[in-house]
Amino acid sequence: MTADRRASWLKGVLDLLVLASLSDGESYGYQIAKTLADAGLGQIKGGTLYPVLNRLEEAGLLATEFRAAERGPGRRYYRLTAEGRRTLEEEGARWLAFDESVRAVLTKGRSR
């Protein structure tokens, strides 16, 4: 499969992955991208990630706080809101059901 196909799959689920990456607590953009990369999802560039973060914030799913740093530029920290947690739970369950359906179709006939 080409990298382009994988990128389109990721695009369809990136909002959910970003919410999930914040389920254990707050984080900032670079760390979110690193978490996703470490999970095997490839490098998520800032030009892709930050519009997602902004969209999720505008939708009320994330709250942000800018913090000055002792050295270097400050960072914007993101955390889930109550609505973000509800969305993660609901959409996560839908995604897992979808994944189960896709797996059933892809593995059909393999056990024969």
C-alpha positions in Angstrom: 0.0 0.0 0.0 1.3 3.4 -0.8 2.1 6.0 1.8 -0.6 8.2 0.3 -3.3 5.7 1.3 -1.9 5.5 4.8 -2.0 9.3 5.0 -5.7 9.4 4.0 -6.5 6.8 6.7 -4.7 8.8 9.3 -6.5 12.0 8.2 -9.8 10.3 8.9 -8.9 9.4 12.4 -6.4 12.1 13.5 -8.9 14.1 15.6 -9.7 11.0 17.6 -6.0 10.1 18.0 -5.2 13.6 19.2 -8.0 13.4 21.8 -6.8 9.9 22.8 -3.2 11.2 23.2 -4.5 13.6 25.8 -6.5 11.1 27.8 -3.8 10.8 30.5 -3.3 14.5 30.9 -2.2 17.7 29.3 0.5 18.0 26.7 1.9 20.3 24.0 2.0 20.0 20.2 5.5 18.6 19.8 4.9 16.0 22.5 1.5 15.0 21.0 3.2 14.5 17.6 6.0 12.4 19.3 3.4 10.3 21.1 1.7 9.5 17.8 4.9 8.8 16.0 6.1 6.5 18.8 2.8 4.6 18.4 3.8 3.8 14.8 1.6 6.4 13.1 4.5 8.2 11.4 5.6 11.8 11.6 2.7 14.3 12.0 3.9 17.6 10.8 2.9 20.9 12.5 1.0 22.0 9.4 -1.2 19.0 9.9 -1.4 18.8 13.7 -1.9 22.5 14.7 -5.0 23.0 12.6 -6.5 19.8 14.2 -5.7 21.2 17.7 -7.2 24.5 16.8 -10.4 22.9 15.4 -10.8 20.7 18.5 -10.3 23.8 20.8 -12.9 25.7 18.8 -15.3 22.8 19.1 -14.9 22.9 22.9 -13.2 19.6 23.1 -9.8 21.0 24.2 -8.8 23.7 26.6 -5.5 25.5 26.2 -3.1 27.3 28.4 0.0 29.2 27.2 3.0 28.9 29.5 6.2 30.9 29.3 9.4 28.9 29.4 12.5 29.7 31.4 14.5 29.1 28.1 13.2 29.3 24.6 9.7 30.0 23.4 6.7 29.4 25.6 4.3 26.4 24.9 0.6 26.1 24.5 -0.6 23.1 26.6 -3.7 21.3 25.6 -6.1 19.2 27.8 -9.4 17.5 27.3 -12.5 19.2 28.4 -15.5 17.2 29.8 -17.0 17.4 26.3 -13.7 16.2 24.8 -13.7 13.2 27.2 -17.3 12.4 26.2 -16.5 12.7 22.5 -13.4 10.5 22.9 -15.5 7.8 24.6 -18.3 7.9 22.1 -16.3 8.3 18.9 -13.7 5.9 20.2 -16.4 3.2 20.6 -17.6 3.9 17.1 -14.1 3.7 15.7 -13.5 0.4 17.5 -16.8 -1.1 16.1 -15.8 0.1 12.6 -12.3 -1.4 13.0 -13.9 -4.7 14.1 -16.1 -4.7 10.9 -13.1 -3.9 8.7 -11.1 -6.7 10.3 -14.0 -9.1 9.8 -14.1 -8.4 6.1 -10.3 -8.4 5.7 -9.8 -11.7 7.5 -12.8 -13.4 5.9 -11.5 -16.5 4.1 -8.1 -16.4 5.7 -9.0 -19.1 8.2 -10.1 -21.6 5.5 
